[in-house]
């Protein structure tokens, strides 16, 4: 059980780290959202523009905490 918790903590940190790297990259917000949407489509996840905006807002809120 301890190993599973460690794995979840690692994956959660990796996801937040990737999100932070994307948000702080020297790129405009519009370009960044387009890039996020394209990456998700490559993984087979189809998001609308509004859903991508919500995802970016959630990541931003978590980073600010």
VENLINRA-V86235 format. One record per residue. N is the residue number from 0. RES is the residue in three letters. PHI is phi in degrees with one decimal (* if undefined). D_FIRST is the distance of its C-alpha to the first C-alpha in Angstrom with 1 decimal. Layout:
BEGIN
<<N/RES/PHI/D_FIRST> <N/RES/PHI/D_FIRST>>
END
This chain:
BEGIN
<<0/UNK/*/0.0> <1/UNK/-65.2/3.8> <2/UNK/-67.2/5.5> <3/UNK/-65.4/5.2> <4/UNK/-63.5/6.4> <5/UNK/-63.6/8.7> <6/UNK/-63.6/10.0> <7/UNK/-62.7/10.8> <8/UNK/-63.6/12.5> <9/UNK/-62.4/14.4> <10/UNK/-64.3/15.5> <11/UNK/-62.1/16.6> <12/UNK/-64.9/18.5> <13/UNK/-64.3/20.1> <14/UNK/-64.7/21.3> <15/UNK/-65.5/22.8> <16/UNK/-63.5/24.3> <17/UNK/-63.8/25.9> <18/UNK/-61.6/27.2> <19/UNK/-64.6/28.6> <20/UNK/-61.5/30.3> <21/UNK/-66.6/31.9> <22/UNK/-70.5/33.1> <23/UNK/-97.2/34.6> <24/UNK/-68.8/36.2> <25/UNK/-75.4/40.0> <26/UNK/-144.0/40.5> <27/UNK/-68.9/42.0> <28/UNK/-60.6/39.9> <29/UNK/-64.6/41.6> <30/UNK/-64.7/41.0> <31/UNK/-64.7/37.3> <32/UNK/-64.9/36.8> <33/UNK/-63.2/38.6> <34/UNK/-64.7/36.4> <35/UNK/-60.7/33.2> <36/UNK/-62.1/34.7> <37/UNK/-66.0/35.7> <38/UNK/-63.0/32.3> <39/UNK/-66.5/30.7> <40/UNK/-63.5/33.5> <41/UNK/-62.3/32.8> <42/UNK/-86.5/29.2> <43/UNK/89.1/30.7> <44/UNK/-108.4/30.1> <45/UNK/-103.6/33.4> <46/UNK/-116.4/33.7> <47/UNK/-83.2/36.9> <48/UNK/-60.4/38.3> <49/UNK/-65.0/37.4> <50/UNK/-67.6/33.7> <51/UNK/-64.9/33.6> <52/UNK/-60.4/35.3> <53/UNK/-63.4/32.7> <54/UNK/-62.2/29.8> <55/UNK/-63.0/31.7> <56/UNK/-64.0/32.2> <57/UNK/-64.7/28.6> <58/UNK/-63.9/27.6> <59/UNK/-60.9/30.6> <60/UNK/-63.9/29.6> <61/UNK/-68.3/26.1> <62/UNK/-69.5/27.7> <63/UNK/-70.4/30.3> <64/UNK/-76.4/27.8>>
END
